[in-house]
Amino acid sequence: MNPEKIFSISSDQDFNEVALEIFQFQYANNSVYRKFSDLLKIDPQQINKIENIPFLPIDLFKNHTILSSEQKIQKTFTSSGTTGTKTSKHHVTDLSIYEQSFNLCFKKFYGDIQDYAVLALLPSYLERDGSSLIYMAQHLIEKSVHPDSGFYLDNLTELKEKLISLDSNGQKVLLIGVSFALLDLVEDFQFKLKNTIVMETGGMKGRRKEMIREELHSILKNGFGIASIHSEYGMTELLSQAYSLGNGVFDCPPWMKILIRDPEDAQSYLLNNSTGGINVIDLANINSCSFIATQDLGKKSENNAIEIMGRFDNSDIRGCNLLVL
């Protein structure tokens, strides 16, 4: 399928048609996905709406090669993981699709990247290889063509001075950071920012105890002197991201959709405003798997806005883990 068909989706009807087409393609060309679907006794000819499509448990990216393409792998993105745990591997055969996805998504939510200085505070990601977030941030930094755009590791004083200087000069700034590092920054320094978007990418990465979003955002809003904290919802296994412009409510780009499954029955879906497991359709994942059952909890409102509520307490996705090899 031509990626332009994915990135030109403009309606639910377009999305559903392309998603069903990609399901048939991936069932035919992805041996792991086909085996999983067969274990669920799925008849691909009977799949006529996206709710009937089987969603691959995200854990299978840890133990299996999830590919729907015979093209050479250009890059393998890996999850961070904790010591002693297996990491997910997302094999990407066409990096241009990932680049098109995050560039178009950024433009949809934030406008022209060249309007921004991009400051990336992502120490835990920079300290390892294979981060899809670092790959995206590097490209945004380069595309911003601003001389002060760049990565910051432990040099918080330099970042503080750069942030204050840019913001006070009226420069639009995107500060994208992992949660624990943003907390480190506002514990050391106080800000009153007027032209800066602060975007947290989630996760304490073992550096601090986890806290609920409301508490995290309250501390960050006070520390940076701003009215809202933006968030990114993405993961190693996806080539698209959802964004929150504040209040922890996420919107997806037109080629990505989130469904809320019943935690007790993985093949059923919940009504709006009910909390359940998050299933993601990411059509940019055409060469791996576009239909993924995550371990995250969320709920959807009537206007399709998504709240991310946390993660399942156990690692099992009930009713999904049929494929153990």
N, C-alpha and C positions, 0 to 999 in steps of 0.2 A: 504494500500500500504506500502511496505517495504521502509523506509526512504533511504536505500542504493541505491534504484533505482533513487531517487531524486538527491542524492549527487554524483552519478556516471555519470551524464549527461555530454556528451562531444561534442555534436553537436546540431545545430538548429533542426535537425530532431528528435533527442532524446528529446529535450526540448518540441517541439510541441506535440509529442506523449504522453509524460507524462502529459503535461498541459491539453490536451483534456481528458485524463483518469481522472485526478483530477477534472475537471469540472463536468463530469458525476457523480463522487462520491459525490461532494459537492451539486450538484443539488438534488441528491436523499436523502442526509443526513442532509442538513442544511436548516431548515424551513424558516429562514429569507431570505436566498439567493434564495431559490426556489420561495418564494412569490414575491420577487423583479423581478426575471427572468420572472415569469408568468405575472406580470404587464406590462412587456416589450413585452409580447406576443412571448416569446422565445420558440421555439420547440427544446428541447435538442437533438433530433435525427438529426436535421439539422445543428448542430454545428460541422463543419469539419475543421476549422482553428481558430487559437487563436484570430484573429481580430473579429470574430463573437461572442466570449464569452462575456457575460454581466459582467460589472465591478461594484461592490457594492460601493455606495458612502461611503466614510470614516466616515461621520457624523453618520452613523447608529451604529457605535461602541459605541456611547454615550448613546443610548436609547434602544439597543437591545442586547440580548445575542447571539453572533455570534459563533456558534459551529457546527462542522460537526462530532463530536464524542460524544459517550455516556460514555466515560471514565471519571473518577473523575478528577476534575480540580486540578492541582498541584499548580498553581500560577496564580494570576491575575495581569497583568501589567496595570498600569494606566498612562495616559498622565498628564502633569503638569497642563495645563489649567490656566486661569487667574481668579481672584476673581469673583465669581458670575456666572461662566460658568461651564457647565457640562463637565466632563472629559471622555475621551474614556477608555473603559475597554477591554483588550485583554485577554481572558481566555485561558490558556495554559494547555493542558492535558498531554503533554509529554515534559518536560524540556530538555530531552536529545537531542531532535531534534534541539532546539534552540542552545544548547551548541555545537552540531556538526556543525551547520550552521556557527556560528561565529568563531569557531576554524579553520574550513577548509578555511573560507573566509580570515581570518588573514594570514594563512599560504600561501595562493595563492598570496596575495598582498605584504606581508612583510617577509615571511620566518618563521623561528623557533622562537616562542615566548620566548624561553629560552635564546636567544641571547640578549634580551632587559631587561633593567630596565624600569618598567612601572610606570609613575607618573601621577596620575589622579587628575585634578583640576576641580571638578564638584560640586561646592557648592550648586547650586540650586537643583540639583538632589539628593544630599545626605540629603538635609533638608526635604525630604518627602519620603513616602513609595511607593513601587510599580514601581520603575523606571527600565525598561528593560536595559537601558544604564548602570546603576550602577551594575546590575546583570552581564552584560558582562564584565565590567571593573574589578569587583571583581574576576571573573574567570581568566581573563588575568593576573592580578596581582599575583594570586596564582600560575598559571602555569608558570610564568616567573621564579619563585623560586629565585629571586634576593632579597637580604636582604633589599635593599633600595626601592623596589617597594612598592607603597601604595597610599592612598588617602590624599589629602590636602584640608582643608576647608578654613580657614582664615589665616593660618600660611605662608604667602607669603615669609617672610624672610628666614624661614627654607627651603622652596621650592627652593628659589633662590640659597642658599648655596649648597643644594644637587645637583641641576641641574648643576651648574658650576663645582663642584667637580667630578661628574660622567663624564661629557662631556670632561673635561680636562684630565681625566685619560684614555680616549679612549673607554669608555663604550658606547655601543649603547643605546640610550634612546628614549622611546616613551613618549612624554608629550601630554596627551589627555585632552582637556579642553573645557568648554563652553566659548563662545566668550567673554562675558563681563568680565569673570575672567582672561582670557588671556590678555585682554586689561589692567585690573588692574595691572597685573604683570609687563607688559612692561612700564607702566606709572611710576611705582616705581623703576624699575631696568632696566639696559641695559645689553644685552648679546652679545657675539660673539661665537655662538655655531657651532661646527664642526661635532658632532656625534649624534645630536639629531633630531628626527622627531617631529615637532609640528603639532598636528591634532586638528582642531576645529570641534566641534559638532554642531555649529550653535546656533542661538538664543541669544537674550539679556535678555529674561525672565523677562521683565519689569524693569530691572536694569539700562538700558541705552536706548537711542534712537536707533532704527534700522539703520543700514548703509548698503550700497551696498557691495557686496563681494570684489570688487576691492579695495575699500577704507579700509575695514577691513584687508585684506591680506597685503596691502602695509604697514599699521601701524605695523602689527605683524612681517612682514619680517624685517623691519628696527629695531624693538625692540629686536628681537631675533638674528639678524645678520645672517640670513639664506636666501637661494635663493628662497625657495618655502614653502607654507603652505599647508598641507594636510587637507582633509575634509572627514567627514563621512556623508552619507545620509541614515538615518534610521528613524524609528518612532515606537511608541508604538504598532501600529497595524501590524507590520511586524516582522518576525523572521530572516530576512536577511538584509544586509547593502550593499550599493554601496560605493566605496571609490574613492576619488580624490587624486592623487599624486602631484597635483599642478595645478594652472590655473583654478580651479573650474570645471574641466572636469572629469566626473565620469564614472567608469566602474563597471559593475555588475558581481557577480559570476555566474557560468554557470546555476544555478538553479533559477536565478532571471532575469527578463527582464522588461524594461520600454518602453511603447508605448506613443505616443503623440497624444492626442485626440483633435478634433476640439472644441474650446470653445463654438461655436454656435450649435453644433450637437454632443452630447455626444457619439453617436454610429458611428461616422466617425473619420478617422485618417488623420493626416497631413503628407505632404511630409517632407523629411529631411530639416533641417535648417529653419523650421517654428516653431514659438512659440505657444504652446498650453498647455492644461491640461495634467498632468502626470498620466497615468494609470500604476500601478505596478502589475506584476505577480510575486508572491513570492511562489514558490512551497513548501518551508519549512512550509508554513501556511496550511498544509494539513488538520489539525484538526480544523481550524477556517474558513477563506476564503482566497483563494490564489489570488483573482482577485479584486483589490481595485482601485477605482477612487479617487485620492487624490485632495487636494485643492491647490497643487503646480503647478507652471508653469515651463515649460522647453522646450528644443529643442534638437533634435538628429542630429548628423552628419552622413556622409556616412559610417563611420567605427563603428557606434553604440555607440560612446561616447556621453554622456549626459551632457548638461549644465542645472543647476537649476537656473531659472531666478527670482524666488520669489513666491508670492502667489496671488491668486485671491483677488481683492479688496473687494468683498462681500463674505459671507460665503456660498452662494448658488452655487451649481454646476449645471449649466443650463442643463435641460433635464435629470437629474439624480435623483432628489429627488421625485420619484413617491411614495415612501413608507413612509407614515406618519401615525403612530399608536399612 
